[in-house]
Amino acid sequence: MKTSGVEKVTQDTDSPQSKISMVLGALIVIIIGILVFNYFNRNNATLGPAQQTNKQETVQDVATDKLPGKYTVKEGDTLFTIAENYYKDGKKFTEIAKANKLEDPNLLETGSSLEIPKLETQQAQASPKPSASPEEEVLGTGGGNTTIWGPNIEGDKYTVVEGDWLSTISARAYGDIFAYEKIAKANNLSNPDHIEPGQVLTIPR
């Protein structure tokens, strides 16, 4: 008995091999569709965040000639290196610390925002009296046996406490915040920002 064309197609379709082929074909179509969808989605997703990051950095990091302004702390930053970048003088890190009311300038959080002051403006704001001499402002004297940074340091040893900076220790020991380099050199401190509570420092005389 001859089989018609329609019956042959129906038989071929109903065979197990034909069903497997159809399933495999459908899976291949689905996989190709997913790959194409992910490819175009990936391209769009990659462009957005990168552009957004660049925009944030442009807004937050003030140029050295556009002070005052904001700066976002990066991994590995210290106040000393930030001052070096903006003022070409790492010793001016105390100006940034004062402008941001930092109790401990050694503790900088990556991603946090700092106000970078313009030095002329900061010095004018820091002047306590119109009659005060520049020398008095730099030395930070307070009269008697104290300074504006705390009691005078008379001995040749000093134990660091919470909130100390090397510059304020210098002001209490010598009457000059910029003499901290003497202490850093005597104690082999490569970075003046890095002192810790409990650390015993030699105060050279």
C-alpha positions as CSV (number, residue, x, y, z in Angstrom):
1,M,0.0,0.0,0.0
2,K,1.5,3.4,-1.0
3,T,1.7,6.2,1.5
4,S,0.6,9.6,0.4
5,G,2.9,12.7,0.8
6,V,0.8,14.1,3.7
7,E,0.8,10.8,5.6
8,K,4.6,10.5,5.2
9,V,5.2,14.0,6.6
10,T,2.8,13.2,9.5
11,Q,4.7,9.9,10.2
12,D,8.1,11.7,10.0
13,T,6.9,14.4,12.4
14,D,5.6,11.8,14.9
15,S,8.8,9.9,15.0
16,P,11.0,10.2,18.2
17,Q,14.0,11.4,16.1
18,S,11.9,14.2,14.6
19,K,10.7,15.4,18.0
20,I,14.2,15.5,19.4
21,S,15.4,17.5,16.3
22,M,12.5,20.0,16.8
23,V,13.3,20.4,20.5
24,L,17.0,21.0,19.8
25,G,16.2,23.5,17.1
26,A,14.0,25.4,19.5
27,L,16.7,25.5,22.1
28,I,19.3,26.8,19.7
29,V,16.9,29.6,18.6
30,I,16.3,30.5,22.3
31,I,20.0,30.5,23.2
32,I,20.9,32.7,20.2
33,G,18.2,35.1,21.2
34,I,19.5,35.3,24.8
35,L,23.1,35.9,23.6
36,V,22.0,38.7,21.2
37,F,19.9,40.3,24.0
38,N,22.8,40.2,26.5
39,Y,25.2,41.5,24.0
40,F,23.3,44.7,23.3
41,N,22.4,45.1,27.0
42,R,26.0,44.8,28.1
43,N,27.1,47.6,25.7
44,N,24.4,50.0,27.1
45,A,25.2,49.1,30.7
46,T,29.0,49.6,30.2
47,L,28.6,53.2,28.9
48,G,26.4,54.6,31.6
49,P,28.4,54.0,34.9
50,A,31.7,55.1,33.3
51,Q,30.2,58.3,32.1
52,Q,28.6,58.9,35.5
53,T,31.9,58.3,37.3
54,N,33.7,60.8,35.2
55,K,31.0,63.3,35.7
56,Q,31.3,62.9,39.6
57,E,35.0,63.3,39.6
58,T,34.8,66.4,37.4
59,V,32.3,68.0,39.8
60,Q,34.0,67.1,43.1
61,D,37.7,67.6,42.5
62,V,38.5,71.3,42.4
63,A,41.4,72.4,40.2
64,T,44.5,73.8,42.0
65,D,43.9,77.3,40.5
66,K,40.2,77.3,41.3
67,L,40.3,77.2,45.2
68,P,38.3,77.0,47.4
69,G,36.5,73.9,46.4
70,K,35.8,70.2,47.1
71,Y,38.1,67.2,46.8
72,T,37.2,63.5,47.0
73,V,39.6,61.4,49.1
74,K,41.3,58.7,47.0
75,E,42.9,55.4,48.2
76,G,46.3,56.1,49.7
77,D,45.7,59.9,50.2
78,T,47.0,61.7,53.3
79,L,46.5,65.3,54.3
80,F,50.2,65.8,53.6
81,T,50.0,64.6,50.0
82,I,46.7,66.5,49.3
83,A,48.4,69.7,50.6
84,E,51.4,69.0,48.5
85,N,49.2,68.7,45.5
86,Y,47.1,71.9,46.0
87,Y,49.7,74.1,47.7
88,K,53.0,72.6,46.6
89,D,53.8,72.4,50.3
90,G,52.8,69.4,52.4
91,K,53.4,71.5,55.6
92,K,50.1,73.3,54.9
93,F,48.1,70.2,55.7
94,T,47.0,71.9,58.9
95,E,45.0,74.4,56.9
96,I,42.9,71.6,55.3
97,A,42.5,70.0,58.7
98,K,41.2,73.2,60.3
99,A,38.9,74.0,57.4
100,N,37.3,70.6,57.8
101,K,37.4,70.5,61.6
102,L,39.2,67.2,61.6
103,E,40.0,66.0,65.1
104,D,42.5,63.4,63.8
105,P,44.0,64.3,60.4
106,N,45.4,60.8,60.1
107,L,42.0,59.3,59.7
108,L,40.8,60.0,56.1
109,E,38.0,57.9,54.7
110,T,38.3,57.0,51.0
111,G,35.4,58.6,49.1
112,S,34.8,61.3,51.7
113,S,34.7,65.0,50.6
114,L,37.1,67.6,51.9
115,E,36.9,71.4,51.6
116,I,40.2,72.7,50.2
117,P,40.5,76.3,51.3
118,K,42.3,79.1,49.5
119,L,45.2,80.0,51.8
120,E,44.7,83.8,51.7
121,T,41.1,83.4,52.8
122,Q,41.9,80.9,55.5
123,Q,44.6,83.1,57.0
124,A,42.2,86.1,57.1
125,Q,39.6,84.0,58.9
126,A,42.1,82.6,61.4
127,S,43.3,86.1,62.5
128,P,41.9,86.6,66.1
129,K,42.6,90.3,66.3
130,P,43.4,93.0,63.8
131,S,46.5,94.0,65.9
132,A,47.9,90.4,66.1
133,S,51.2,90.1,64.4
134,P,51.9,87.4,61.8
135,E,54.6,85.9,64.1
136,E,52.1,85.4,66.9
137,E,49.6,83.7,64.6
138,V,52.3,81.2,63.3
139,L,53.7,80.5,66.7
140,G,50.3,79.9,68.3
141,T,51.3,81.2,71.8
142,G,48.7,81.3,74.5
143,G,50.5,83.0,77.4
144,G,52.0,81.5,80.5
145,N,52.9,77.9,80.3
146,T,50.2,77.0,77.7
147,T,49.7,77.5,73.9
148,I,46.5,77.5,72.0
149,W,47.2,73.9,71.2
150,G,47.6,72.8,74.9
151,P,50.1,72.9,77.7
152,N,53.8,73.5,76.9
153,I,55.9,70.3,76.4
154,E,59.1,70.8,78.5
155,G,60.7,67.4,78.5
156,D,62.6,65.5,75.8
157,K,60.0,62.7,75.6
158,Y,56.3,62.9,74.8
159,T,53.6,60.3,74.6
160,V,51.1,60.9,71.8
161,V,47.4,61.1,72.8
162,E,44.2,61.0,70.8
163,G,43.8,64.1,68.6
164,D,47.5,65.0,68.5
165,W,49.2,66.2,65.3
166,L,52.9,66.4,64.9
167,S,52.5,70.1,64.1
168,T,50.6,70.8,67.4
169,I,53.1,68.8,69.4
170,S,55.8,71.0,67.7
171,A,53.8,74.2,68.7
172,R,53.7,73.0,72.3
173,A,57.3,72.0,72.4
174,Y,58.9,74.9,70.4
175,G,56.2,77.5,69.9
176,D,56.3,76.9,66.2
177,I,53.9,74.5,64.3
178,F,56.3,74.3,61.3
179,A,59.2,72.9,63.5
180,Y,57.5,69.5,63.4
181,E,60.2,68.4,60.9
182,K,62.8,68.3,63.8
183,I,60.6,65.8,65.6
184,A,59.9,63.8,62.5
185,K,63.6,63.5,61.7
186,A,64.6,62.6,65.3
187,N,62.0,59.8,65.3
188,N,62.6,58.6,61.8
189,L,59.0,59.4,60.7
190,S,58.8,59.2,56.9
191,N,55.2,60.6,57.0
192,P,54.4,63.3,59.6
193,D,50.7,62.4,59.4
194,H,51.3,58.9,60.8
195,I,51.5,59.1,64.6
196,E,49.4,56.9,66.9
197,P,48.1,57.3,70.5
198,G,50.5,55.7,73.0
199,Q,53.6,56.3,70.7
200,V,56.5,57.8,72.6
201,L,58.3,60.6,70.7
202,T,61.7,62.0,71.2
203,I,61.6,65.8,71.4
204,P,65.0,67.1,70.3
205,R,66.3,70.2,72.2
